[in-house]
Amino acid sequence: MPAVHETAYPRLKEAVTPTELAEVYTPTGKEIALAIDTSPRPEARLGFLILLKTFQRLGYFVLAGEVPKSIVGHIAKYLGVDSSSDDLLRYDESGTRRRHIPIIRAFLNVRPFDSTARALAATVVREAARAKDDLADLINVAIEELLRNRFELPGFTTLLKEAQRGRAEVNRGLYRRVALALGEEGRAQLDRILTVDGTTGRSPWDAIRDDAGRPTLTHLKHLVDRLHWLKALNVGATAFEAIAYVKVQHFAAEAKSLDAARMLETQPQKRYTLAAALIRAQVARTLDDLGETLIKRMTKIHHNGEEALADYRKRHQDRTDELIAILHDLVTVMQNQGSARAALASMRAVVGDQAEQILRDCEAHAAYADDNHFSLLWHFYKGHRQALFELLAEIRLATTSQDTAVEEALGFLRSHWTSRRDWLDLDRHEPLDLSWVPDKWWKLVTGSSSRHRLPTRVDRRHFEVCLFSQIVAELKSGDLCIEGSDQFADYRSQLVPWAEYERNVAGYGEQVGLPVEGRAFVARLREHLVCAAAETDRGFPNNEFLRIEDGEPVLGRLPRRRESKNVKALERRIAERIEPLDILDVLVDTENWLNWTRFFGPISGHDAKLDAARARYVATTFCYGCNLGPSQTARSLDGFDRRQIAWADQRHVTEENLDEAITALINAYNRFWLPKLWGSGKHASADGMKWNLYEQNLLSEYHIRYGGYGGIGYYHVSDTYVALFSHFIPCGVW
């Protein structure tokens, strides 16, 4: 159940800034005149203006006695009266307040929350619940629509109950639809996977919930077998086609948090929907793993090729030096000899009988010009050829654009994958489109240096490696997709349909303050860009750290300040006096202050039914935040066992709500004066850091800059030393 602060439901701040007081709570002359005309007594006028200004800010009426004193004092100052808590309490209990409310509604052209408003909220909540699942999102949709239609907002509980009813009604409809689409046989199959084996004490449901393991070529057979098994169980593959992606993901996440016994306790139609959603998600996850396996293997092959090229150059450096010396002698002879005949004779003397060998060595050196290691890749590819073709047979690749050249090349390769010929002939009547082949590959693949001539054959070995490399590049860029996958899905399926775009684009333009007509939109963006560029230019002369070198901006290093003896002495004194803090005590204290565990709860969205839920969440955070593990934590903390800690982590903590808790902590920390000493928070810098990871980890790659395997953590850090953004990025990403 979301709290008020987790939604857009308006609330009064306890601490109101002077700017906000001036902009939001300052009564206008017209409003003061209305208060004077409405109420003869100063106390009633003050109460009237407090109701009016707070309603303008909130959209609903509050008791004047509950309004922060800073707001009351600000309004009283403009009205020229004294504010008294007793007067405000009497006003709240008086009939005058009740008479003021319809006057304020009429003045602001606002309608009370009645049956029409309730029906409107119910309609928009049910419509939104088809694409959203979080109650906070549904409440926000209702708030936005009520305000847009000039309705007074009801109490938060009213909106919460309406959101709960709407979501439950929509979900029940989805459960019925999916259960019906599964058919009797599909439902029976899903019932069978929840049956526990009497010997092992496990059910197929446990295997479905388990992760597939590391996506590597050595585990390829396991991944393929798992994919076949899941596809056989995926009876609801088409049942979710008309259901929003967010809803399906929520159903799958809820299902993964439930064991077989808990699933059997669930209402049948919901049980079938959750089970089918999880199986569908696990099929997509396995396809993701197969795609990652292909990418990692081809990346490794290219890395080996680059290393082989570097080794080749190192081994042939002496011969390269000899060729350069021969070239030097030839040029010297050509310049020093007078006649062409004498120069030619001298050049022949320099070359001697090594002409053929020199030519072969030059051609070998030229083959690897521009760091072209492609000709070396077959040696590293051939040992994985069978596995890669087996992998390719399990995934269905499709283009996400009108360019089908790679798809056609893939079909051509599949039709010749058992061939052992060096060259594959191309059909002259229906030539294969090879426009996708990069320039560095062209001669290796076609045997021709010119791209203008239509190739009649391709080198089978180089064509295979080139095509697999191109598939990997297009999977990364999104030009190719894996049907049924999640990470490599067709991005176009997530785009807004044209009909919906045309219906909503005007309202969206009003909300963001941008024109939606093409020319006007471009003109507005160009105006913003010109203004930003002009502001940057104006600040450049005064920027002592930024300079232009060879047309490129260069940011200089900050000069290092020398630490004075007094600073070092202060640091020593602080280190001597500061008392060590227990991490668990820090977690408990911050929880008491901020209640950050409020963000954790059942993935299903229902209320938590844990005993001592806050203590369980704190213990779970301590466990996994310190990387202890549930068993070791349970041995260290009284009153907890490892199952309780693991249960809370698996079923109540997600990446999303963990990020929300972190955000709340950072925002609270940012209210102290300490961060203000570091900076204003208006500037940030980008930073990357290599984290040591296992080579088999999907994030692990070989990074030339850092000289080893690992994952690159990419960060945006503000000048207050708060991380604004963090993400793992692949090698080579900008």
RADAVEN-V371550 format. One record per residue. N is the residue number from 1. PSI is psi in degrees with one decimal (none if undefined). Layout:
BEGIN
((N	PSI) (N	PSI))
END
This chain:
BEGIN
((1	123.0) (2	146.7) (3	168.0) (4	-42.0) (5	-14.5) (6	-2.6) (7	-179.4) (8	11.3) (9	122.9) (10	141.9) (11	155.0) (12	136.7) (13	143.9) (14	-40.5) (15	109.3) (16	128.9) (17	155.3) (18	-36.8) (19	-43.6) (20	-38.6) (21	-44.3) (22	-40.3) (23	-32.6) (24	-40.3) (25	9.8) (26	118.6) (27	142.9) (28	168.9) (29	-38.2) (30	-39.8) (31	-39.2) (32	-40.3) (33	-39.0) (34	-40.4) (35	-39.5) (36	-41.2) (37	-30.6) (38	-36.7) (39	128.2) (40	-27.5) (41	141.3) (42	-39.2) (43	-40.3) (44	-36.4) (45	-41.7) (46	-45.6) (47	-39.8) (48	-49.1) (49	-34.8) (50	-44.9) (51	-44.6) (52	-51.1) (53	-37.9) (54	-33.8) (55	-40.0) (56	-32.4) (57	-35.2) (58	-37.1) (59	5.1) (60	163.2) (61	139.4) (62	166.6) (63	134.3) (64	-31.6) (65	-14.4) (66	-1.8) (67	136.0) (68	145.2) (69	-31.5) (70	-37.3) (71	-44.6) (72	-46.4) (73	-38.0) (74	-45.2) (75	-41.1) (76	-35.6) (77	-42.0) (78	-25.7) (79	-18.0) (80	33.3) (81	164.6) (82	143.0) (83	135.6) (84	133.4) (85	-39.2) (86	-40.8) (87	-40.6) (88	-37.9) (89	-41.6) (90	-37.0) (91	-42.0) (92	-29.3) (93	-1.8) (94	163.3) (95	-19.9) (96	-43.0) (97	-43.2) (98	-34.3) (99	-29.4) (100	-32.3) (101	-50.6) (102	-29.8) (103	-43.7) (104	-40.4) (105	-43.9) (106	-40.0) (107	-39.1) (108	0.0) (109	51.6) (110	139.3) (111	147.3) (112	160.6) (113	103.8) (114	-163.9) (115	-34.6) (116	-44.5) (117	-39.4) (118	-41.9) (119	-38.9) (120	-46.6) (121	-42.1) (122	-40.1) (123	-48.9) (124	-32.9) (125	-43.7) (126	-35.3) (127	-43.0) (128	-31.7) (129	-14.6) (130	-21.4) (131	-10.4) (132	155.4) (133	-22.8) (134	129.5) (135	-36.3) (136	-39.5) (137	-40.7) (138	-40.3) (139	-41.7) (140	-38.4) (141	-44.0) (142	-42.5) (143	-47.1) (144	-43.1) (145	-39.0) (146	-43.8) (147	-37.6) (148	-32.0) (149	13.7) (150	40.8) (151	145.8) (152	140.1) (153	138.9) (154	-175.4) (155	156.4) (156	-39.4) (157	-36.9) (158	-45.8) (159	-39.3) (160	-46.5) (161	-37.3) (162	-39.9) (163	-41.3) (164	-44.7) (165	-44.8) (166	-45.7) (167	-43.9) (168	-41.4) (169	-45.6) (170	-44.0) (171	-40.3) (172	-39.3) (173	-40.4) (174	-40.1) (175	-44.4) (176	-41.9) (177	-45.8) (178	-44.3) (179	-39.0) (180	-40.1) (181	-27.9) (182	-31.3) (183	168.0) (184	-42.1) (185	-40.9) (186	-40.9) (187	-39.0) (188	-37.6) (189	-39.3) (190	-31.5) (191	-37.1) (192	-32.3) (193	-10.6) (194	2.3) (195	126.4) (196	131.7) (197	128.2) (198	-24.4) (199	-50.8) (200	-20.4) (201	13.6) (202	160.9) (203	161.1) (204	-26.1) (205	-36.0) (206	-40.7) (207	-33.9) (208	-41.5) (209	-26.6) (210	152.1) (211	154.1) (212	-15.8) (213	-171.7) (214	130.0) (215	81.2) (216	166.0) (217	-32.5) (218	-24.5) (219	14.1) (220	-43.5) (221	-40.5) (222	-41.9) (223	-43.1) (224	-44.1) (225	-41.2) (226	-39.8) (227	-44.3) (228	-42.5) (229	-44.8) (230	-38.0) (231	-35.1) (232	-29.8) (233	-12.3) (234	63.5) (235	-16.2) (236	28.2) (237	-36.9) (238	-5.6) (239	-18.7) (240	9.5) (241	-36.3) (242	10.7) (243	139.3) (244	144.2) (245	-40.9) (246	-40.6) (247	-43.8) (248	-41.9) (249	-37.9) (250	-43.0) (251	-42.9) (252	-41.5) (253	-40.3) (254	-41.0) (255	-38.7) (256	-22.5) (257	-4.7) (258	133.0) (259	179.8) (260	-40.4) (261	-43.4) (262	-35.0) (263	-40.4) (264	-22.9) (265	-12.0) (266	150.4) (267	136.6) (268	-50.4) (269	-38.8) (270	-40.4) (271	-44.8) (272	-39.9) (273	-46.0) (274	-44.3) (275	-46.0) (276	-37.2) (277	-41.5) (278	-41.9) (279	-43.2) (280	-43.1) (281	-37.4) (282	-32.9) (283	-46.4) (284	-39.4) (285	-41.3) (286	-39.4) (287	-37.5) (288	-44.5) (289	-39.3) (290	-40.6) (291	-41.6) (292	-38.1) (293	-45.0) (294	-45.7) (295	-45.9) (296	-39.1) (297	-45.5) (298	-34.3) (299	-41.7) (300	-40.3) (301	-43.8) (302	-37.5) (303	-43.2) (304	-38.0) (305	-40.3) (306	-40.6) (307	-39.4) (308	-38.2) (309	-43.5) (310	-39.6) (311	-40.4) (312	-45.9) (313	-35.6) (314	-41.8) (315	-28.2) (316	17.2) (317	-38.8) (318	-43.5) (319	-35.7) (320	-41.6) (321	-38.7) (322	-42.1) (323	-39.9) (324	-37.9) (325	-40.5) (326	-43.4) (327	-40.3) (328	-43.6) (329	-39.0) (330	-43.7) (331	-38.9) (332	-45.2) (333	-43.0) (334	-36.7) (335	-32.9) (336	-26.8) (337	142.8) (338	-56.6) (339	159.6) (340	-36.9) (341	-44.5) (342	-39.4) (343	-41.9) (344	-40.0) (345	-41.9) (346	-37.4) (347	-38.1) (348	-34.4) (349	-37.3) (350	-44.0) (351	-40.6) (352	-141.2) (353	18.5) (354	11.2) (355	-49.3) (356	-42.0) (357	-40.9) (358	-41.5) (359	-43.6) (360	-40.7) (361	-38.3) (362	-41.5) (363	-38.6) (364	-39.8) (365	-40.5) (366	-25.9) (367	-24.7) (368	20.5) (369	157.6) (370	32.7) (371	36.8) (372	100.5) (373	6.6) (374	-34.8) (375	-15.7) (376	-5.5) (377	-30.5) (378	-37.5) (379	-37.0) (380	-19.7) (381	-36.2) (382	-30.6) (383	-18.4) (384	5.1) (385	-48.7) (386	-45.6) (387	-39.1) (388	-37.6) (389	-36.2) (390	-39.9) (391	-43.3) (392	-28.9) (393	-19.6) (394	-14.0) (395	147.2) (396	109.5) (397	140.0) (398	147.7) (399	150.0) (400	13.4) (401	-173.3) (402	-9.7) (403	109.2) (404	16.2) (405	-44.0) (406	-38.7) (407	-44.7) (408	-40.5) (409	-36.5) (410	-40.4) (411	-40.1) (412	-42.2) (413	-41.8) (414	-33.7) (415	-13.2) (416	15.8) (417	-19.6) (418	-4.1) (419	147.4) (420	8.2) (421	151.2) (422	-37.6) (423	139.3) (424	125.7) (425	143.1) (426	149.8) (427	120.3) (428	-28.8) (429	-33.9) (430	75.9) (431	144.8) (432	130.6) (433	112.3) (434	23.1) (435	-19.6) (436	-13.7) (437	122.2) (438	156.9) (439	-39.1) (440	-22.1) (441	-19.5) (442	-51.1) (443	-37.6) (444	-38.6) (445	-43.4) (446	-17.9) (447	2.7) (448	143.7) (449	-21.3) (450	135.3) (451	-4.9) (452	-24.2) (453	135.3) (454	119.2) (455	144.5) (456	-9.4) (457	164.7) (458	147.9) (459	117.5) (460	-46.3) (461	-52.9) (462	-33.3) (463	-41.6) (464	-50.8) (465	-40.9) (466	-43.9) (467	-43.0) (468	-38.8) (469	-40.2) (470	-37.2) (471	-44.5) (472	-44.9) (473	-40.1) (474	-27.3) (475	-40.0) (476	-37.5) (477	-13.3) (478	3.4) (479	-22.4) (480	149.0) (481	159.7) (482	116.4) (483	129.9) (484	-6.9) (485	170.7) (486	-57.3) (487	-34.3) (488	31.8) (489	165.1) (490	112.7) (491	-21.3) (492	-24.7) (493	-18.5) (494	-1.7) (495	154.0) (496	129.1) (497	150.2) (498	-38.0) (499	-42.5) (500	-36.8) (501	-49.3) (502	-32.9) (503	-31.2) (504	-6.3) (505	-35.6) (506	-45.4) (507	-36.8) (508	-40.8) (509	-38.0) (510	-40.1) (511	-43.1) (512	-6.6) (513	35.7) (514	143.6) (515	150.6) (516	-8.7) (517	140.3) (518	-55.1) (519	-43.4) (520	-36.7) (521	-46.9) (522	-40.9) (523	-40.2) (524	-43.9) (525	-38.5) (526	-38.4) (527	-45.2) (528	-41.3) (529	-42.5) (530	-41.7) (531	-42.9) (532	-40.2) (533	-40.8) (534	-41.1) (535	-39.0) (536	-42.9) (537	-40.1) (538	-33.0) (539	-12.7) (540	-45.2) (541	-29.3) (542	0.4) (543	103.5) (544	-12.4) (545	-15.4) (546	132.3) (547	162.7) (548	124.2) (549	121.8) (550	38.7) (551	4.0) (552	138.4) (553	136.1) (554	126.6) (555	116.2) (556	161.2) (557	146.2) (558	136.0) (559	136.0) (560	130.2) (561	139.5) (562	131.3) (563	128.4) (564	163.5) (565	-33.2) (566	-38.3) (567	-44.1) (568	-38.5) (569	-38.6) (570	-41.6) (571	-41.7) (572	-41.6) (573	-40.9) (574	-44.1) (575	-33.3) (576	-37.1) (577	-25.7) (578	138.4) (579	138.4) (580	142.6) (581	142.1) (582	129.6) (583	-40.4) (584	-36.9) (585	-39.4) (586	-43.2) (587	-43.4) (588	-43.7) (589	-48.3) (590	-32.1) (591	-40.3) (592	-34.9) (593	-43.6) (594	-17.5) (595	49.0) (596	-14.1) (597	-6.7) (598	-19.8) (599	-17.7) (600	150.7) (601	173.6) (602	139.0) (603	-26.6) (604	-18.6) (605	-3.6) (606	170.0) (607	144.9) (608	138.6) (609	20.2) (610	143.8) (611	134.1) (612	55.1) (613	-42.8) (614	-42.1) (615	-39.3) (616	-41.4) (617	-40.5) (618	-44.5) (619	-39.3) (620	-41.4) (621	-43.4) (622	-42.0) (623	-57.2) (624	-25.6) (625	-31.9) (626	3.6) (627	39.9) (628	-39.3) (629	150.7) (630	-35.2) (631	-47.5) (632	-37.5) (633	-41.7) (634	-32.2) (635	-22.7) (636	-22.2) (637	131.9) (638	144.8) (639	3.5) (640	143.4) (641	167.9) (642	-31.7) (643	-38.8) (644	-42.2) (645	-46.4) (646	-37.3) (647	-47.2) (648	-39.1) (649	-43.8) (650	-30.4) (651	-9.5) (652	-12.3) (653	125.2) (654	168.6) (655	-37.1) (656	-50.3) (657	-24.0) (658	-39.4) (659	-35.6) (660	-40.6) (661	-41.2) (662	-42.3) (663	-42.7) (664	-40.3) (665	-43.9) (666	-42.3) (667	-38.0) (668	-42.6) (669	-36.9) (670	-12.1) (671	-14.3) (672	167.8) (673	-20.2) (674	-48.5) (675	-28.3) (676	-20.8) (677	-27.0) (678	-37.0) (679	-173.4) (680	-15.1) (681	2.3) (682	-1.2) (683	150.6) (684	158.5) (685	155.1) (686	143.4) (687	146.8) (688	146.3) (689	133.9) (690	125.9) (691	132.0) (692	122.0) (693	160.3) (694	145.8) (695	-29.4) (696	-7.6) (697	141.1) (698	-28.0) (699	-10.4) (700	128.9) (701	163.4) (702	122.3) (703	117.7) (704	-42.0) (705	-40.6) (706	-9.2) (707	50.7) (708	177.5) (709	147.5) (710	-174.3) (711	144.3) (712	114.7) (713	123.4) (714	130.5) (715	146.0) (716	117.6) (717	126.4) (718	168.2) (719	2.3) (720	11.8) (721	36.9) (722	127.8) (723	116.6) (724	-26.2) (725	139.5) (726	139.0) (727	147.3) (728	134.2) (729	150.1) (730	165.1) (731	134.7) (732	-2.5) (733	139.9) (734	none))
END
